[in-house]
C-alpha cells in the first residue's frame, strides 16, 4: 500500500506518529494556567494573553482580556492554593472565581470557556453507554425530555422514589 500511495502522489504518507502529536493540546493546557490565580500572579503577562489567539474560542477576546489583565494580576497577588491536593485546588480556584469573577467579565467568560474543555471523550462515551443500557430498540419513540431526565438522574447517581 505504501508504494501505491507514494506512486500516485509522489510523496510518502504521513508518519503514524503524526496522529499522536500532542503539542497543540499541550500548548492549550499550558496557556489556561492563566486562570489559576496563584499561577497568574507570578507568571502571566501581556505576551501570555496574546498567545490566547491560538485558542479559537478566546481569539476574539484577546484585546479585552489584556485590558482586564492589570486589575486581575493585582487581585491575584498573594493568592495561594495547595496544588498537591486536586480536590482542594479545584475548590479553591472555583471559589476564587465565584467571589471575584464579576470584577473581570471577559476573563470570567474565558474561564467558563476553558473550564468546559474536556481532555478526552470518556464522559461522552459513558453517556452513550448509559443510553444504550437504559433505552433499547423498543423505546426509540420515547420523548426526549423523558430520556434526558432519566439520563441525568442516572449519570448523577440519583434515584427516584
N, C-alpha and C positions, 0 to 999 in steps of 0.2 A: 504494500500500500504506500509506503514512504516513497519508493521510486516512482510510482504512478503519479502521486501528488506533486512531486518535485518536477517530473517531466511536463506536467500540464502548466504549472505556474512559473516554473523557473526558480522558485525559492523554496527552501526547506520548510516544513510545517513548524509551528511554534513548539518550543520545548514543553514537555509535560510539566516542568517546574513552573511555567508561566501561570498555570492555574492556581498555584499555591503562593503567589506573591502577595504578601500582606502589608506591603509598605504603605499603601494608601490608607488602609484602616488603622494602622499603627499611628500614622500622622494625625488622623481624626481624633483618636483617643488621647494622643499627646496634647493636642490643642484644647480639648474640652476640659483639661485640668484647670483651665482658667475659671471654671465655675465652682471650684473648691476655694472658698475664701482664704483658707490658710495657705494654700499654694499661690494664689493670685497675689497676695500681699508681698511675696518675696520674688516672684519670677515674671509676672505679666507686665508687658509694656505695649506701646502702640504698635510695634512691629509684630508682636504676637497676635494682636487683634487683626492686623492686616492679613495675616495668614488664614483667617476665617474665610477668606474668599474661596478657599479650596473646599469648603463645606457648602454645597449648593443651597440648602435652606437658610444659611446665615449670610451668604454672599451679599445680598441686597441690604443688609443691616449694618455693614461694617462702619460706615460714617457715623451713624447714631451710637453704635457701641463705643466708638472712640470718644465721642462727646461725653458719654457717661463714665468713661474709664477713670479719670482722676477722682471723682467722688466715690466710685466703687472701691478703688485701692485704698482711699482714706478710711472708708468704713471697714475694710478687711484688715487693716493694720492691727496687730496684736491678737488676731483670731487664731486659735489652735484647735486641732482635732486629733484624736487618737487614731492614726491611720492603721494601727495593728489590729484593731477590733472593727471589722467591717460593719457590723450592726450599729455600733456607736458612732462610727464615722458617718455612715449614711444618715442616721438620725440627726446628727449634729449639722450636717450640710443642709438637709431639708428644712430643719428648724430655722437655721440662719436665713435661708431664702424666704421662708414663710414670714419671718419677722422683718426682713429688710428689702425684699424684692420690689415692693411698691415704690421704693426710692429710685429704682433703676428699671423703668418699664421695658426698655429694649433688651437689657441684659436678662431680665426676668423672662421675657418671651424666648430669648435664645436658650436660656436654661431649660425651659419647658420643651423646646425642640430637641436639644441634645439629650435630655432626660428620657425622651421617648425612643431613642435609638436602642435597638436590640442587637447584642453582639452575635446572635445566631438565630436560627429559626426554630429552636427547640420548643418555645412556648406555642407557636403556631401549629407545629406538628402535634403537640399534646392536645390542643383544641380539636383538631381534625380527628385524632384518635378517639377522643371522648365522644364526638358527634357520631362516629361510626358505631361505637359501642351502645350509645343511647338510642339512636334512631335507625331502624332498619329500613328495608325497601318498602315495607307496608306503611311507613309513616312519612312518605315523601310529600304528602299533601298537607302536612302539619303546618299551622300558621307560624310565620317567622317569629312573632313575639313569644309564642309558647316555646319554641326551640331556643330562643335567646335566653329566656328566663330559666329554663331547665339547665342550659349550659352554664350560665353564670352561677347558679346555685351549686352545681356540681364542681365547677372549677374552683370556687372559693370554699369548698368543703362544708357548705351549709346544707342542712336537712330541713325538709318541710314537715311540719306536724309534730 
